[in-house]
Amino acid sequence: MRRILTLAAAALLFGGLPALAQSAGQTIDVGGWKVTRMHNPDGSFKQCNATMTYDDKSILGFAASAEKKVYVVIIEPEFKLTEGQVYKASYKLDGAPAVAADAIAASANTLVIPIASEGPFMDGAMAANSLTIEAGGQTIEEPLDGSKNAINQLGECAVAGITGK
């Protein structure tokens, strides 16, 4: 079940772009990050995403779902993962200690990591300069320029979606 939810999160995060932001039909640019709000076909809230595309064509995203779950998703052209496989992964902000996590490969180049919706990671991601992810023997480091405003907007988007505003 967890695998299905995680794969669904990756599909939702990147399969539906462009999607909906604060209201129908909008994608909000927040310092280079794209914040979107997605709905199910019946019009109910699905999730909000904040994504950044980098020069090397990698994409880093944060997703906040209607179920109040948060994911970090990274699409990295250099990844060589086995789709559906669970990887022992770690992630860290700047020079902080690494946090271990089970991550799942949604595709050969897409990794999904479930994280706590509140607490040190999200708070830290708003202030950090970079995020480093290690999984499958590969290490990716991405800058988090502008993440504070993007994560704040992601939170506002998710609250509005969950509360129906």
C-alpha positions as CSV (number, residue, x, y, z in Angstrom):
1,M,0.0,0.0,0.0
2,R,2.8,2.4,0.9
3,R,4.5,1.7,-2.4
4,I,1.3,2.5,-4.3
5,L,0.9,5.8,-2.4
6,T,4.5,6.8,-3.0
7,L,4.3,6.0,-6.7
8,A,1.0,7.9,-6.9
9,A,2.7,10.9,-5.2
10,A,5.4,10.9,-7.9
11,A,2.9,10.5,-10.7
12,L,0.8,13.3,-9.3
13,L,3.8,15.6,-8.7
14,F,5.1,15.4,-12.2
15,G,2.4,13.8,-14.3
16,G,0.0,16.6,-14.0
17,L,2.2,19.7,-14.5
18,P,1.1,22.3,-15.3
19,A,-1.8,22.0,-12.9
20,L,-3.7,24.2,-10.5
21,A,-2.2,26.7,-8.0
22,Q,-4.1,28.8,-5.6
23,S,-7.1,28.7,-7.8
24,A,-8.1,26.9,-11.0
25,G,-5.8,27.3,-13.9
26,Q,-2.9,29.0,-12.1
27,T,0.8,28.2,-11.6
28,I,2.5,30.6,-9.3
29,D,6.1,31.5,-9.8
30,V,7.8,32.0,-6.5
31,G,11.5,33.0,-7.0
32,G,12.0,30.4,-9.8
33,W,10.0,27.7,-8.0
34,K,6.6,26.7,-9.6
35,V,3.9,26.2,-7.1
36,T,0.8,24.4,-8.3
37,R,-2.4,23.1,-6.9
38,M,-3.9,19.9,-8.3
39,H,-7.4,18.6,-8.1
40,N,-9.0,15.2,-8.7
41,P,-11.3,14.8,-11.7
42,D,-14.2,15.3,-9.4
43,G,-12.9,18.7,-8.4
44,S,-11.7,17.7,-4.9
45,F,-8.3,18.8,-3.7
46,K,-5.4,16.4,-4.5
47,Q,-2.2,18.1,-3.6
48,C,0.1,21.1,-4.0
49,N,3.6,21.0,-5.4
50,A,6.6,23.3,-5.4
51,T,9.1,22.4,-8.1
52,M,12.4,23.8,-9.3
53,T,14.1,22.9,-12.6
54,Y,17.8,23.2,-12.7
55,D,20.2,23.9,-15.6
56,D,21.2,20.3,-15.8
57,K,17.6,19.3,-16.3
58,S,17.1,17.8,-12.9
59,I,13.9,18.7,-11.0
60,L,13.5,18.9,-7.3
61,G,10.0,19.0,-5.8
62,F,8.1,19.1,-2.6
63,A,4.5,17.7,-2.6
64,A,1.9,18.2,0.1
65,S,-1.1,16.0,-0.3
66,A,-4.7,16.1,0.8
67,E,-3.8,13.4,3.3
68,K,-1.3,15.9,4.9
69,K,1.7,13.9,3.7
70,V,4.8,15.5,2.4
71,Y,7.2,14.1,-0.2
72,V,10.5,15.2,-1.6
73,V,10.8,14.1,-5.3
74,I,13.8,14.4,-7.4
75,I,14.0,13.7,-11.1
76,E,17.7,13.3,-12.1
77,P,18.6,12.3,-15.7
78,E,21.8,10.7,-14.3
79,F,19.9,8.4,-11.9
80,K,19.9,4.7,-12.9
81,L,17.3,3.3,-10.6
82,T,15.1,0.2,-10.8
83,E,11.4,1.3,-11.1
84,G,9.4,0.2,-8.0
85,Q,12.4,-0.7,-6.0
86,V,12.7,0.7,-2.4
87,Y,16.1,2.2,-1.8
88,K,17.8,3.0,1.5
89,A,18.3,6.7,1.1
90,S,19.5,9.6,3.1
91,Y,19.0,13.3,2.8
92,K,20.6,16.3,4.5
93,L,20.4,20.0,4.4
94,D,23.7,21.9,4.2
95,G,26.2,20.3,6.6
96,A,23.5,18.9,9.0
97,P,23.6,15.2,9.8
98,A,22.0,12.9,7.2
99,V,18.5,11.5,7.8
100,A,17.9,7.9,6.8
101,A,14.7,7.1,4.8
102,D,13.2,4.5,2.6
103,A,12.7,6.0,-0.8
104,I,11.1,4.5,-3.9
105,A,12.0,4.7,-7.5
106,A,9.0,5.9,-9.4
107,S,11.0,5.5,-12.6
108,A,14.6,4.9,-13.6
109,N,15.4,8.6,-12.9
110,T,12.7,9.6,-10.3
111,L,13.1,9.1,-6.6
112,V,10.3,9.8,-4.0
113,I,11.1,10.3,-0.3
114,P,8.3,10.6,2.2
115,I,9.2,13.1,5.0
116,A,7.5,14.6,8.0
117,S,5.1,17.4,7.2
118,E,6.2,19.4,10.1
119,G,9.4,19.7,12.0
120,P,13.1,20.1,11.5
121,F,13.3,19.2,7.8
122,M,10.7,21.5,6.4
123,D,11.9,24.3,8.7
124,G,15.4,23.6,7.7
125,A,14.7,23.5,4.0
126,M,13.4,27.0,4.2
127,A,16.7,28.3,5.5
128,A,19.2,25.8,3.9
129,N,21.4,26.5,0.9
130,S,21.4,23.0,-0.5
131,L,19.8,19.5,-0.2
132,T,21.9,16.4,-0.7
133,I,20.2,13.1,-1.4
134,E,22.1,9.8,-1.5
135,A,20.4,6.6,-2.9
136,G,21.3,3.7,-5.0
137,G,25.0,4.5,-4.7
138,Q,24.4,7.9,-6.2
139,T,24.6,11.4,-4.7
140,I,22.7,14.5,-5.9
141,E,23.1,17.9,-4.4
142,E,20.8,20.7,-5.4
143,P,20.7,24.4,-4.3
144,L,17.6,25.6,-2.5
145,D,17.7,29.2,-3.5
146,G,14.3,30.8,-2.8
147,S,13.0,27.7,-1.0
148,K,11.7,29.7,2.0
149,N,9.1,31.6,0.0
150,A,8.2,28.5,-2.1
151,I,7.7,26.3,0.9
152,N,5.6,29.0,2.6
153,Q,3.5,29.2,-0.5
154,L,3.3,25.4,-0.7
155,G,1.9,25.4,2.9
156,E,-0.6,28.1,2.1
157,C,-1.7,26.3,-1.0
158,A,-2.1,23.0,0.9
159,V,-4.1,24.6,3.7
160,A,-6.4,26.3,1.2
161,G,-6.9,23.1,-0.6
162,I,-7.6,21.0,2.5
163,T,-10.0,23.6,3.9
164,G,-11.7,24.2,0.6
165,K,-10.7,27.9,0.3
